[in-house]
Amino acid sequence: DVYAYEYEDSPGPNCNRLAFDLKGGPKSPWNDKVVGLLLEELHRRGDQESWPFRRSEAYFKEVLQDRYKCLRTVWMAAQPKVTAKGGLETPAEVEQRLITKKDESLKVTRQTTCRKNTDEDEEDLPAWQWLQKLVRTLGEAGMSSEESDVKNDIKTVLRVKNMTWRRAIERELDIIDHQRMLDDDIF
């Protein structure tokens, strides 16, 4: 069908059975026609279903071509490769190669994630341990104190009195307050 469309008078891709030409590039005449048909269908459905957003034809065309490239990459990886003996892989060997490759990729991802999480935890741990020791040492009385002033007989005014030594660790205490606001269950 692809050859007949490109070099003869074939009508081209069938709307009921659309298929990309994975051997050709994204700009081949066949694939260009398939993308055009998909664009028409997207516009038809958008109008029919009253989609709340409108995208340009160039946007949809770019998305479809990117999807084609992803599809072609997967298809190319699934093609039989030449073995060490000079023959082509059997379907079972292709399947095993793809499974092995996927397992290796997942293993690397897990290791990277584990290292990243471990590194982040290890970097922050000494700081949080120091802050925890500081707060325990200060206790409730060490955080701040309040002095009362009686301005008149009706109203009592409370003023926060910051202790002079506290100014040196104001930033650290703010970090604790900020973290408590972000994650209430942490303390």
Phi, psi and chi 1 to 4 in degrees:
 res  aa     phi    psi   chi1   chi2   chi3   chi4
   1 ASP       -  -43.6  -72.1  -16.6      -      -
   2 VAL   -64.6  -47.2  174.4      -      -      -
   3 TYR   -62.1  -44.7 -178.4   84.0      -      -
   4 ALA   -63.2  -36.0      -      -      -      -
   5 TYR   -70.2  -41.2  176.3   70.5      -      -
   6 GLU   -77.9  -33.3  -69.7 -175.6   17.8      -
   7 TYR  -118.3   -7.2  -60.1  105.6      -      -
   8 GLU  -130.7 -159.3  -61.8  171.9    4.3      -
   9 ASP  -104.3   41.0  -71.6  -23.2      -      -
  10 SER   -75.4  147.8  173.1      -      -      -
  11 PRO   -68.8  -17.7   21.7  -29.5      -      -
  12 GLY    98.8 -160.5      -      -      -      -
  13 PRO   -59.8  143.4  -19.7   29.1      -      -
  14 ASN   -90.6  126.7 -178.1  -11.7      -      -
  15 CYS   -61.1  -29.3  -69.0      -      -      -
  16 ASN   -81.8  -20.1  -63.3  -34.1      -      -
  17 ARG  -136.3   63.8  -68.4 -179.1   43.5 -135.0
  18 LEU   -69.0  137.8  -85.1 -178.5      -      -
  19 ALA  -150.9  135.8      -      -      -      -
  20 PHE   -75.9  154.1  -78.9  108.9      -      -
  21 ASP   -90.9   99.6  170.5   24.3      -      -
  22 LEU   -75.1  -15.8  -64.4  171.7      -      -
  23 LYS   -80.3  -25.0  -68.5 -179.1 -178.2  178.2
  24 GLY   -91.2  167.5      -      -      -      -
  25 GLY   -81.6  177.1      -      -      -      -
  26 PRO   -67.0  -19.6   20.3  -28.1      -      -
  27 LYS  -101.6    8.6  -53.6  -85.8 -173.4 -162.8
  28 SER   -64.0  154.6   73.9      -      -      -
  29 PRO   -55.5  -40.7  -24.6   32.1      -      -
  30 TRP   -63.7  -51.4  178.1  -85.3      -      -
  31 ASN   -67.0  -33.4  -69.9  -29.4      -      -
  32 ASP   -63.2  -40.2 -161.8   39.8      -      -
  33 LYS   -67.3  -40.9  179.2   71.4  171.2  174.6
  34 VAL   -61.9  -45.2  169.5      -      -      -
  35 VAL   -61.8  -41.2  168.4      -      -      -
  36 GLY   -60.1  -43.3      -      -      -      -
  37 LEU   -65.1  -39.3  -68.4  170.1      -      -
  38 LEU   -66.5  -37.5  -70.1  171.0      -      -
  39 LEU   -62.5  -43.9  -76.7  171.5      -      -
  40 GLU   -59.2  -43.2  -72.4  174.8   18.6      -
  41 GLU   -64.8  -40.3 -179.2   64.6   16.5      -
  42 LEU   -62.5  -45.1  -81.4  169.1      -      -
  43 HIS   -64.7  -40.3  -73.1  -63.0      -      -
  44 ARG   -62.3  -47.1 -172.5 -173.2   64.8   73.5
  45 ARG   -66.8  -38.1  -76.5 -167.4 -175.7 -176.4
  46 GLY   -60.0  -42.6      -      -      -      -
  47 ASP   -70.5  -42.9  -67.2  -20.5      -      -
  48 GLN   -66.1  -41.6 -176.9 -179.0   19.8      -
  49 GLU   -95.3    2.6  -62.6  171.4    9.5      -
  50 SER    50.7   59.1  -60.2      -      -      -
  51 TRP   -59.0  138.9  -70.5   -8.9      -      -
  52 PRO   -72.9  -10.0   24.1  -31.7      -      -
  53 PHE  -126.7  152.4   57.4   89.1      -      -
  54 ARG  -121.9  131.8  -60.8  -75.7  179.6 -148.8
  55 ARG  -117.6  154.5  -59.4  -81.2 -170.7 -154.6
  56 SER   -74.8  160.5   68.3      -      -      -
  57 GLU   -63.3  -36.9 -172.9  169.0  -46.4      -
  58 ALA   -62.2  -38.6      -      -      -      -
  59 TYR   -62.3  -52.4  171.2   82.6      -      -
  60 PHE   -61.9  -38.9  -78.6  125.9      -      -
  61 LYS   -63.0  -42.0 -171.3  171.5 -173.3  173.6
  62 GLU   -63.0  -43.3 -175.9   69.9   27.9      -
  63 VAL   -62.6  -46.0  168.8      -      -      -
  64 LEU   -63.7  -40.1  -69.3  169.8      -      -
  65 GLN   -67.9  -36.5  -73.2  175.5  -18.4      -
  66 ASP   -64.3  -40.9  -74.9  -14.3      -      -
  67 ARG   -63.9  -38.7  -62.9  -58.1  -60.5  163.0
  68 TYR   -60.7  -45.2  164.9   79.2      -      -
  69 LYS   -61.1  -40.8  -70.6  175.1 -173.9  174.3
  70 CYS   -63.6  -44.9  -68.3      -      -      -
  71 LEU   -59.8  -44.4  173.8   65.6      -      -
  72 ARG   -66.1  -37.4 -171.8  167.8 -168.3  -89.0
  73 THR   -62.0  -44.4  -59.1      -      -      -
  74 VAL   -65.2  -43.1  170.7      -      -      -
  75 TRP   -63.0  -43.7  177.9   78.2      -      -
  76 MET   -62.4  -40.3  -69.3  -68.7  -71.4      -
  77 ALA   -65.5  -28.5      -      -      -      -
  78 ALA   -87.0    0.1      -      -      -      -
  79 GLN   -77.4  143.3  -63.7  -54.5  -59.7      -
  80 PRO   -60.4  135.9  -18.8   28.3      -      -
  81 LYS  -101.6  163.1  -52.5  -73.1 -176.5 -144.7
  82 VAL   -77.4  130.5  177.2      -      -      -
  83 THR   -80.9  175.3   64.2      -      -      -
  84 ALA   -64.0  -25.6      -      -      -      -
  85 LYS   -86.1   -2.3  -64.5  179.7 -178.6  179.5
  86 GLY    96.1   -4.1      -      -      -      -
  87 GLY   -97.1  173.1      -      -      -      -
  88 LEU   -86.6  150.5  -74.4  178.2      -      -
  89 GLU   -64.2  147.8  -67.7  175.5  -41.5      -
  90 THR   -80.8  164.2   64.5      -      -      -
  91 PRO   -55.8  -36.8  -28.5   35.6      -      -
  92 ALA   -66.3  -38.4      -      -      -      -
  93 GLU   -68.5  -38.3  -69.7  171.4  -31.5      -
  94 VAL   -62.0  -46.8  169.7      -      -      -
  95 GLU   -59.9  -44.8 -177.6  178.8    7.2      -
  96 GLN   -63.7  -39.8 -173.8   58.0   44.2      -
  97 ARG   -62.5  -44.0  175.6  174.2   48.4   85.3
  98 LEU   -66.5  -39.6  -67.2  173.7      -      -
  99 ILE   -65.2  -44.0  -70.4  170.6      -      -
 100 THR   -61.7  -44.2  -57.3      -      -      -
 101 LYS   -62.2  -43.1 -175.3  176.9  178.0 -177.2
 102 LYS   -65.3  -42.2 -175.5   68.2  171.7  178.7
 103 ASP   -61.7  -42.1  -71.7  -15.4      -      -
 104 GLU   -63.6  -41.6  -71.2  170.9    2.4      -
 105 SER   -63.2  -43.8  173.1      -      -      -
 106 LEU   -65.3  -38.6  -70.1  172.4      -      -
 107 LYS   -62.8  -46.0 -178.2  178.9  178.0 -178.6
 108 VAL   -61.6  -40.6  168.3      -      -      -
 109 THR   -64.0  -44.3  -58.3      -      -      -
 110 ARG   -62.7  -43.2  -76.0 -169.9  -56.5  -90.2
 111 GLN   -64.5  -41.9  -71.4  172.4  -16.7      -
 112 THR   -63.8  -44.0  -56.3      -      -      -
 113 THR   -63.8  -43.0  -57.5      -      -      -
 114 CYS   -62.7  -46.0 -176.2      -      -      -
 115 ARG   -61.7  -43.0  -81.9 -169.4 -152.5  111.7
 116 LYS   -62.3  -48.0 -177.2  178.7  177.6 -143.9
 117 ASN   -63.3  -41.6  -70.2  -16.7      -      -
 118 THR   -65.0  -44.6  -56.9      -      -      -
 119 ASP   -61.8  -44.1  -69.3  -14.5      -      -
 120 GLU   -63.1  -44.5  -73.9  176.0    2.3      -
 121 ASP   -63.5  -42.1  -68.0  -14.9      -      -
 122 GLU   -68.2  -34.5  -71.8  175.7    4.3      -
 123 GLU   -67.1  -41.4  -74.1  177.5   14.2      -
 124 ASP   -84.5  -23.5  -69.8   -9.2      -      -
 125 LEU   -56.7  -50.7 -173.1   59.7      -      -
 126 PRO   -60.0  -38.2  -22.8   31.9      -      -
 127 ALA   -64.3  -44.6      -      -      -      -
 128 TRP   -68.8  -34.4  -77.2  107.2      -      -
 129 GLN   -64.5  -41.3  -73.0  173.2  -24.7      -
 130 TRP   -64.4  -43.7 -179.6   82.9      -      -
 131 LEU   -63.6  -39.1  -74.0  170.9      -      -
 132 GLN   -64.2  -43.2 -176.2  179.8   34.7      -
 133 LYS   -63.4  -40.7 -176.6  178.5  175.7 -174.8
 134 LEU   -60.3  -48.6  174.9   70.8      -      -
 135 VAL   -65.2  -40.1  170.3      -      -      -
 136 ARG   -65.7  -38.7  -77.1 -170.7  178.7  149.7
 137 THR   -65.4  -43.6  -58.1      -      -      -
 138 LEU   -68.7  -39.1  -66.6  175.2      -      -
 139 GLY    67.8 -171.8      -      -      -      -
 140 GLU   -66.1  -38.7  -76.0 -177.6   35.7      -
 141 ALA   -71.3  -21.0      -      -      -      -
 142 GLY   -86.1   -8.2      -      -      -      -
 143 MET   -75.9  -53.2  -65.1  -54.7  -79.5      -
 144 SER  -168.2  165.1   66.3      -      -      -
 145 SER  -129.9  161.5   65.2      -      -      -
 146 GLU  -121.0  139.4  -64.2  175.1   -9.8      -
 147 GLU  -113.9  141.9  -69.5 -178.9   -0.8      -
 148 SER  -100.7  142.0  -60.8      -      -      -
 149 ASP  -126.4  133.4  -99.7   -5.4      -      -
 150 VAL  -100.1  106.3  178.1      -      -      -
 151 LYS   -83.4  -35.4  -63.5  -74.3 -177.5 -174.5
 152 ASN  -155.1 -177.5   53.8   35.2      -      -
 153 ASP   -74.7  -15.7  -67.3  -21.6      -      -
 154 ILE   -95.6  -40.5  -58.5  171.7      -      -
 155 LYS  -120.2  134.3 -166.4  174.2 -175.9 -177.8
 156 THR  -102.8  131.7  -57.1      -      -      -
 157 VAL  -110.0  128.2  177.1      -      -      -
 158 LEU  -106.2  133.5  -61.8  175.3      -      -
 159 ARG  -118.5  137.1  -69.4 -179.8  -61.2  174.8
 160 VAL   -80.8  128.2  174.7      -      -      -
 161 LYS  -107.0  112.8  178.4 -178.3  176.9 -172.7
 162 ASN   -83.3  128.4  -74.1  -30.3      -      -
 163 MET   -74.9  146.5  -60.9  178.8 -177.1      -
 164 THR   -60.4  -38.2   54.7      -      -      -
 165 TRP   -68.9  -21.5   54.4  -95.7      -      -
 166 ARG   -73.0  -26.1 -175.0  178.3  168.6 -173.4
 167 ARG   -58.7  -29.4  -71.2 -170.9 -173.8  109.8
 168 ALA   -71.4  -21.0      -      -      -      -
 169 ILE  -120.0   18.7   59.9  165.6      -      -
 170 GLU   -56.9  -43.6 -170.1   75.7   32.3      -
 171 ARG   -61.7  -43.9 -170.8  172.0  143.8  -95.2
 172 GLU   -64.6  -41.0  -70.7   80.7   -1.4      -
 173 LEU   -67.8  -33.9  -65.2  174.3      -      -
 174 ASP   -63.9  -36.9  -73.6  -16.3      -      -
 175 ILE   -60.2  -43.9  -69.3  171.1      -      -
 176 ILE   -64.1  -45.8  -65.3  170.6      -      -
 177 ASP   -60.9  -42.9  -74.3  -18.5      -      -
 178 HIS   -63.1  -44.0 -179.5   70.3      -      -
 179 GLN   -65.0  -36.4 -171.8   62.8   37.3      -
 180 ARG   -64.6  -36.4 -175.8 -178.6   52.7   79.1
 181 MET   -69.4  -35.3  -74.3 -176.3 -124.4      -
 182 LEU   -71.7  -41.2  -68.1  175.2      -      -
 183 ASP  -136.8   93.9 -173.3    4.7      -      -
 184 ASP   -64.2  -27.7 -160.3   25.5      -      -
 185 ASP   -79.1   -6.0  -64.8  -25.0      -      -
 186 ILE   -69.9  -29.2 -161.6  166.3      -      -
 187 PHE  -107.1      -  -63.7  106.1      -      -
